[in-house]
Amino acid sequence: MIPTPPMLTVSHEVINQAHALENYNAYSRNLPLQEAVALQGAGWAQDWLIARGAEVGSAEWIEHGRLANANPPLLRLFDRYGNRRDEVEFHPSWHECLAWLKRHGCDTGPWADPKPGAHVARAAAYVMFAEIEDGSLCPTTMTYGAVPVLRHVPEIAREWMPKMLSREYDKRFIPAAQKKGVLIGMGLTEKQGGSDVRANTTRAERMDDGSWRIVGHKWFLSAPMCDAFLVTAQSPRGLSCFFVPRWTPDGRLNELRIQRFKDKLGDRSNAGTEAEFWGSQGWLVGEEGRGIPTVLEMGVYTRLDCAIGSTGIMRGALSQALHHTGLRSAFGKLLRQQPLMMNVLADMALETEAATALSMRLARAFDAQEDEAEGLLRRILTPVAKYWICKRCPTLVAEAMEVHGGNGYVDEGPMPRLFRQSPLNSIWEGSGNVMCLDTLRAMGRHPKSVEVLAAEIAPALGKNRAFDAFVAKLKAGLSNPQDIEIRGRDLTQGIALAMQGALLLCHAPDAVASAFCATRLTPNHWGATFGTLPAATDFAGIIERAWPGA
């Protein structure tokens, strides 16, 4: 008798697949961030940041980030009896994320506990959190930027500042007077104006009790469950800034009506809305008719966070790529050992380290509030860093997604979420052209800022020929007023690259600085894609620095 062959019951075994990146320390595995934190004056925060890095990299917090985005908010316009409510219902993981951010002072920590390096330490924590969840950073950032504006208004600051500085997150939709901690949002953009807030049509009229009655709309009102908003509206003396709480002092819902949610490309965990003001009660912030300078004071801080947040997204994408290529094999080797893949990974690591160095240096300028030179550097470097880092972010994330092959395109993993999030910071708080025009404006109104910038770059001169030639060309371009506006992007990009090159030449290993200068600063040598570093590059050394102990 011929024996019957055994029946096959298993189609295949899963092999040569990477496991999820989790339960790692997002700070300990990021050597460039550690060095930048120490260099920029926050070395005292190393132990605190190591603890935060362990939390952020844990499976628990990675899952919170996933759940907050997989379960977007719901709009509750009315209660069950038909009363107007305009409430937004969030998934519990969204609240957990905001609680973490508030607990660790990522909103107002540098104001609550001011010390040298406080803004740098906060920026480092912000970078790490951006790797796992970004929507909750929106109200965090707006609250951060609202502090320097509202502390100049004693009658508002007296009541609101203690709860803004609180480390307690209170998710309840109740009047601020009854809460343990509050968050502040803002509403600037209108349908007809976009970035041109002078075109706003929302109106404000003064009432007998000293408050203002506001009527109009906002085309974008993010994080509508914030406890109050800074809003622009036209008053008799021109565009002004107003403080509009969700609840009035007598405990009634203010007449701020949500019209609908924005159906956004990304940022799914956060509620972006269109809103109307039906006679909302507000209070003047700053001088009447000077609304733009008032909100720009807030905007300086929120633009810093755009650069920091994009740095975090880039680092998250790089971490995923380095992890994946260290576990997946192809053509007889680990992907990370394949020469061409090593070129791609090292190139992305250079870009991320340069972004880290620039964003942390900028954060240090926010620590030195009373230093004139740092103030001038802050004024010119904020739009520069926001423009360049945010512009580079989507390109890098797309490359990191490709590293994963088809798995990178599937929403079960983190890459699609990072990719959808990657363009936002380039648009939010002023698009690329606005940032370039603001850079030119800073140079025009504060000519000494160019001298401060030159002094910042000077220590790196003489260390690299390509760098020296690049800086000489940049200086010539900056000193030539002809057609300067049409050259705005080229000049802004040049400032960013010169600053990054200077920081790396002075403080990074030679392998990193030399590879950066040989590509980013040398004509005709920078490829249109990642992975075009010169053959003499220390690929293994750069990769090990970006992902130590793999």
C-alpha positions in Angstrom: 0.0 0.0 0.0 1.3 3.5 -0.9 1.4 5.7 2.2 -0.8 8.8 2.2 1.4 12.0 2.3 0.8 14.2 5.4 -1.8 16.9 4.9 -0.4 20.5 4.8 -2.2 22.6 7.4 0.0 25.7 7.6 0.5 27.9 4.6 3.6 29.6 5.8 5.7 30.8 8.8 6.2 34.5 9.4 10.0 35.1 9.1 12.2 38.0 8.2 9.8 40.6 9.5 10.7 43.4 11.9 8.7 43.7 15.1 7.1 46.9 16.2 9.5 49.6 17.6 8.4 49.9 21.3 9.8 49.8 24.8 12.9 51.8 23.8 14.2 55.0 25.3 13.6 57.9 22.8 16.2 60.0 24.6 19.0 57.5 25.2 18.8 56.3 21.6 19.1 59.9 20.3 22.7 60.9 20.8 22.5 64.1 18.8 19.6 65.3 20.9 21.4 64.5 24.2 24.5 66.5 23.0 22.4 69.4 21.8 20.6 69.6 25.2 23.9 69.7 27.1 25.5 72.2 24.6 22.5 74.6 24.8 22.4 74.8 28.6 20.0 72.1 29.8 22.5 69.5 30.9 20.8 69.6 34.3 17.7 68.0 32.7 19.4 64.8 31.4 18.0 62.5 34.1 14.5 64.0 33.7 14.7 63.6 29.9 15.9 60.0 30.2 12.8 59.3 32.3 10.6 61.0 29.8 12.2 59.1 26.9 11.5 55.8 28.6 7.8 56.8 28.9 7.5 58.1 25.3 9.1 55.0 23.9 7.0 52.5 25.9 4.4 50.3 24.3 1.8 52.0 26.5 2.4 55.5 25.1 2.9 54.4 21.6 -0.5 52.8 21.9 -2.0 56.0 23.3 -0.7 57.8 20.2 -2.3 55.3 17.9 -5.6 55.2 19.6 -5.9 59.0 19.8 -5.6 59.1 16.0 -7.6 55.9 15.2 -10.6 57.4 17.2 -11.0 61.0 16.0 -13.1 63.4 18.0 -16.9 63.7 17.8 -18.9 66.9 17.6 -21.8 67.3 20.0 -23.6 70.5 18.9 -26.6 70.0 21.2 -27.5 68.2 24.4 -30.4 65.7 24.4 -32.9 68.4 25.2 -32.0 70.6 22.2 -29.8 73.1 24.0 -26.8 74.4 22.2 -23.7 72.7 23.6 -20.8 73.0 21.0 -18.8 70.3 22.8 -16.2 68.0 21.4 -15.8 64.5 22.7 -12.3 63.0 22.6 -11.0 59.5 23.0 -9.5 58.8 26.5 -6.0 58.4 24.9 -6.2 62.1 23.7 -6.8 63.1 27.3 -3.9 60.9 28.5 -1.6 62.6 26.0 -2.6 66.1 27.1 -2.3 65.1 30.7 1.3 63.9 30.1 2.2 67.1 28.3 0.7 69.3 31.0 2.1 67.2 33.8 5.6 67.6 32.4 5.4 71.3 31.7 5.4 71.0 27.9 2.9 73.9 27.7 4.0 76.4 30.3 6.9 74.7 32.2 9.5 77.4 31.4 7.2 80.1 32.7 6.2 78.2 35.9 9.8 77.2 36.7 12.1 79.6 35.0 15.7 78.7 35.0 18.6 78.7 32.5 17.9 76.0 29.8 14.2 75.6 30.7 13.1 76.3 27.1 15.7 73.8 25.8 14.6 71.1 28.2 11.0 71.6 27.2 11.9 71.5 23.5 13.7 68.2 24.0 10.6 66.7 25.6 8.5 68.1 22.9 10.7 66.6 20.2 10.3 63.1 21.8 6.5 63.4 22.1 6.2 64.5 18.5 7.6 61.1 17.5 4.4 59.4 18.8 1.5 61.9 18.8 1.2 65.4 17.3 -2.4 66.5 17.5 -2.2 67.1 21.2 0.8 69.3 20.7 -1.5 71.9 19.1 -3.2 73.2 22.3 0.0 72.6 24.2 1.9 75.0 21.8 -0.9 77.6 21.8 -0.9 77.7 25.6 2.9 78.1 25.6 2.7 81.0 23.3 -0.2 82.7 25.1 1.7 83.1 28.3 4.0 86.0 27.3 1.0 87.8 25.7 -1.5 87.4 28.6 0.9 88.1 31.4 0.9 91.8 30.2 -2.8 92.0 30.9 -3.1 92.1 34.7 -6.9 91.7 34.9 -6.7 88.5 32.8 -3.4 87.2 34.2 -4.6 87.4 37.8 -7.4 84.9 37.2 -6.0 82.8 34.4 -2.3 82.6 34.8 -2.2 80.3 37.8 -4.3 77.7 36.0 -2.3 78.1 32.8 0.9 77.4 34.8 -0.7 74.5 36.6 0.7 71.0 35.9 -2.8 69.5 36.2 -4.9 68.7 33.1 -8.6 69.1 33.6 -10.7 67.7 30.7 -14.0 68.8 32.1 -16.1 71.1 29.9 -17.0 73.6 32.7 -16.1 77.3 33.5 -12.4 77.9 34.0 -13.0 79.2 37.5 -14.0 75.6 38.5 -11.0 73.9 36.8 -7.6 72.9 38.1 -5.8 73.7 34.9 -6.6 75.3 31.5 -5.5 75.5 27.9 -5.5 78.4 25.6 -6.2 78.4 21.8 -6.3 81.0 19.1 -8.5 82.0 16.1 -7.0 84.2 13.4 -7.7 82.8 9.9 -10.8 83.8 8.1 -12.2 82.6 4.7 -11.3 85.7 2.7 -7.8 86.4 4.1 -5.8 83.3 5.1 -2.4 84.5 6.2 -3.5 88.1 5.5 -5.2 88.7 8.8 -5.6 92.4 7.9 -8.4 91.2 5.6 -10.4 89.9 8.6 -14.0 90.9 8.8 -14.9 89.7 12.3 -16.1 92.8 14.2 -15.8 93.9 17.9 -17.8 96.6 19.7 -17.2 97.8 23.2 -19.8 97.2 25.8 -20.7 99.3 28.8 -19.0 96.9 31.3 -15.7 97.2 29.5 -15.9 93.9 27.7 -16.4 93.6 23.9 -19.0 91.9 21.8 -17.6 89.9 18.9 -19.5 88.9 15.8 -17.9 87.0 12.8 -16.3 83.8 11.9 -13.0 81.9 11.9 -12.2 79.5 9.0 -9.8 77.5 11.2 -10.2 77.2 15.0 -8.1 74.3 16.2 -8.5 72.5 19.5 -12.0 74.1 20.1 -12.2 72.5 23.6 -9.5 75.0 24.9 -10.8 77.1 27.7 -10.2 80.4 26.0 -8.9 81.8 22.7 -6.9 84.8 21.5 -9.0 86.1 18.6 -8.5 88.9 16.1 -11.4 91.2 15.2 -11.9 94.7 13.7 -12.6 97.3 16.3 -13.1 101.1 15.7 -9.3 101.7 15.7 -8.4 98.7 13.5 -7.6 95.1 13.9 -7.3 94.2 17.6 -6.7 91.1 19.7 -9.3 89.8 22.2 -9.4 87.1 24.9 -12.6 85.0 24.4 -13.3 82.3 27.0 -15.6 79.4 26.3 -17.7 80.3 29.3 -18.6 83.8 30.4 -17.8 85.0 34.0 -21.4 84.4 35.1 -21.2 80.7 34.1 -23.0 80.7 30.7 -21.6 79.2 27.6 -20.1 82.0 25.5 -21.7 82.5 22.1 -18.9 80.7 20.2 -20.6 78.2 17.8 -18.8 75.4 16.1 -20.1 74.9 12.5 -18.3 71.8 11.4 -15.1 69.8 11.7 -12.4 70.2 9.1 -11.8 66.9 7.2 -8.0 67.1 7.4 -5.3 65.2 5.7 -3.7 64.4 9.1 -3.7 65.6 12.6 -6.7 63.3 13.1 -6.6 63.2 16.9 -7.1 67.0 17.1 -10.4 68.7 16.2 -10.0 71.4 13.6 -13.2 73.4 13.2 -14.9 76.3 11.5 -16.6 78.5 14.1 -18.8 81.6 14.3 -19.1 84.2 17.0 -22.6 85.2 17.7 -22.0 88.1 20.0 -19.3 86.3 22.0 -18.0 88.2 25.1 -14.3 89.0 25.0 -11.7 91.4 26.5 -9.1 93.5 24.8 -5.5 92.2 24.8 -2.8 94.8 24.1 -3.4 98.1 22.5 -6.6 98.6 20.4 -5.7 98.6 16.7 -2.4 96.7 17.4 -3.7 93.2 17.1 -1.1 92.0 14.7 1.9 92.8 16.9 0.0 91.2 19.8 -0.7 87.9 18.1 2.8 87.9 16.6 4.3 87.8 20.1 2.4 84.6 20.5 3.4 83.5 17.0 7.1 83.7 17.7 6.7 80.8 20.3 4.3 78.8 18.2 6.6 79.0 15.2 9.5 77.7 17.4 7.3 74.7 18.1 6.6 74.2 14.4 10.4 73.7 13.9 10.7 71.6 17.1 7.7 69.5 16.2 8.9 68.8 12.6 12.3 67.8 14.1 10.4 65.3 16.2 8.5 63.9 13.3 11.7 63.5 11.3 13.3 61.8 14.2 10.3 59.5 14.6 10.5 58.5 10.9 14.3 58.0 11.1 14.0 55.8 14.3 11.4 53.6 12.5 13.7 53.3 9.5 16.8 52.4 11.5 14.8 49.9 13.6 13.3 48.2 10.5 16.5 47.9 8.5 18.3 46.4 11.5 15.9 43.5 11.6 14.9 42.9 7.9 17.2 41.1 5.5 17.4 41.3 1.7 19.8 39.7 -0.8 21.8 38.0 1.9 22.4 40.9 4.3 20.5 43.0 6.8 19.1 46.0 5.0 21.2 48.3 7.2 24.3 46.5 6.0 23.5 47.1 2.3 25.8 49.9 0.9 23.1 51.8 -0.9 20.7 51.6 2.1 23.5 52.7 4.4 23.8 55.8 2.2 20.1 56.5 2.5 20.0 56.0 6.3 23.1 58.1 6.9 21.8 60.9 4.7 18.5 61.0 6.7 20.5 60.9 9.9 22.5 63.9 8.8 19.3 65.8 8.0 17.7 65.0 11.3 20.8 65.8 13.3 21.1 69.2 11.5 17.4 69.9 12.4 18.0 68.9 16.0 21.1 71.2 16.3 19.3 74.2 14.8 16.0 73.8 16.8 17.8 73.4 20.1 20.0 76.4 19.4 16.9 78.4 18.7 15.3 77.2 21.9 18.3 78.5 23.8 17.7 82.0 22.4 14.2 81.8 24.1 15.9 81.2 27.4 18.0 84.4 27.2 15.0 86.7 27.3 17.0 89.7 28.5 20.0 89.3 26.2 19.9 91.7 23.2 22.0 89.6 20.9 19.9 86.5 21.6 16.8 88.5 21.1 17.9 89.6 17.6 19.0 86.0 16.8 15.6 84.8 18.0 13.9 87.3 15.7 15.7 86.3 12.5 16.2 82.6 13.2 12.7 81.7 14.2 11.1 82.1 10.7 14.3 80.6 9.2 14.2 77.4 11.3 10.4 77.1 10.8 10.8 77.5 7.0 13.6 75.1 6.4 13.0 72.3 9.0 9.3 72.1 8.2 10.1 72.1 4.4 12.5 69.2 4.8 10.2 67.1 7.0 7.8 65.6 4.4 10.7 64.7 2.0 12.5 62.8 4.8 9.3 61.1 6.1 8.5 59.9 2.5 12.0 58.4 2.2 11.7 56.7 5.5 8.3 55.3 4.5 9.9 53.8 1.3 12.5 52.1 3.4 9.7 49.9 4.8 8.5 48.9 1.4 4.8 48.1 1.2 4.5 47.7 5.0 5.3 51.4 5.3 2.2 52.3 3.3 -0.2 50.3 5.4 -2.0 52.2 8.2 -1.5 49.5 10.7 2.0 50.9 11.2 3.1 54.4 12.2 4.5 55.6 8.9 1.3 56.8 7.2 0.4 58.8 10.2 3.8 60.5 10.3 3.6 61.1 6.6 0.1 62.7 6.9 1.3 64.9 9.7 4.6 65.9 8.1 3.3 68.9 5.9 1.2 70.5 8.6 3.9 72.6 10.4 5.0 74.1 7.1 1.5 75.5 6.7 0.4 76.2 10.3 1.5 79.6 11.8 2.5 81.0 8.4 3.3 79.2 5.2 6.8 79.1 3.6 6.5 82.4 1.7 5.3 84.1 4.9 8.3 82.8 6.8 10.7 84.0 4.1 9.1 87.5 4.0 9.3 87.6 7.8 13.0 86.8 7.6 13.6 89.7 5.1 11.5 91.9 7.4 13.6 91.0 10.4 16.8 92.0 8.5 15.2 95.2 7.3 13.9 96.4 10.6 16.7 95.0 12.7 19.9 95.3 10.6 22.0 94.4 13.6 20.4 90.9 13.5 22.5 90.1 10.4 25.6 91.0 12.4 24.5 88.8 15.3 23.9 86.0 12.8 27.3 86.5 11.2 28.9 86.3 14.7 27.1 83.0 15.3 28.5 81.5 12.1 32.0 83.0 12.4 33.5 80.3 14.8 33.1 77.7 12.1 34.9 79.6 9.4 38.2 78.0 8.4 37.1 74.5 9.3 35.7 73.5 5.9 36.3 75.0 2.4 32.8 74.3 1.2 31.4 76.0 4.2 33.6 79.0 3.8 32.6 79.4 0.1 28.9 78.9 0.9 29.0 81.6 3.7 30.8 84.1 1.4 28.2 83.6 -1.3 25.4 84.0 1.3 26.8 87.2 2.7 27.0 88.7 -0.8 23.4 87.7 -1.4 22.2 89.2 1.9 24.0 92.5 1.2 22.5 92.9 -2.3 19.1 94.6 -2.0 18.2 94.1 -5.7 15.3 91.7 -6.2 15.7 90.5 -2.6 12.0 89.6 -2.2 12.0 87.2 -5.2 15.2 85.7 -3.8 13.6 85.3 -0.4 13.5 81.5 -0.4 17.0 81.1 -1.5 18.3 83.5 1.2 16.2 81.9 3.9 17.4 78.4 3.0 21.0 79.7 2.9 20.8 81.1 6.4 19.4 77.8 7.7 22.1 75.7 6.0 24.8 78.1 7.1 23.6 77.9 10.7 23.3 74.1 10.6 26.7 73.8 9.0 28.3 76.0 11.7 26.7 74.1 14.5 27.8 70.7 13.1 31.3 71.9 12.3 31.8 73.3 15.8 30.1 70.6 17.8 29.5 67.4 15.9 32.0 64.6 14.9 34.0 65.4 11.8 32.3 62.5 9.9 28.9 64.2 10.4 30.0 67.8 9.7 32.1 66.9 6.6 29.3 64.8 5.0 26.8 67.7 5.6 29.1 70.3 4.0 30.1 68.0 1.1 26.4 67.7 0.1 24.2 70.5 1.4 26.8 73.3 0.9 28.5 72.2 -2.3 27.1 73.2 -5.7 26.1 70.2 -8.0 26.8 67.6 -5.3 23.5 67.6 -3.4 21.2 65.0 -5.0 17.5 65.5 -5.5 16.9 62.5 -3.2 18.4 61.1 0.0 21.2 58.6 -0.5 23.7 60.6 -2.5 26.5 61.0 0.0 30.1 60.7 -1.3 31.6 57.2 -1.2 34.2 58.3 1.3 31.5 59.1 4.0 31.7 57.2 7.3 28.2 55.6 6.8 28.5 53.1 9.6 29.7 55.8 12.1 26.9 58.2 11.2 24.3 55.4 11.5 25.7 54.2 14.8 25.6 57.8 16.2 21.9 58.1 15.1 20.9 54.7 16.6 23.5 53.7 19.3 23.6 50.3 20.7 21.4 48.7 17.9 
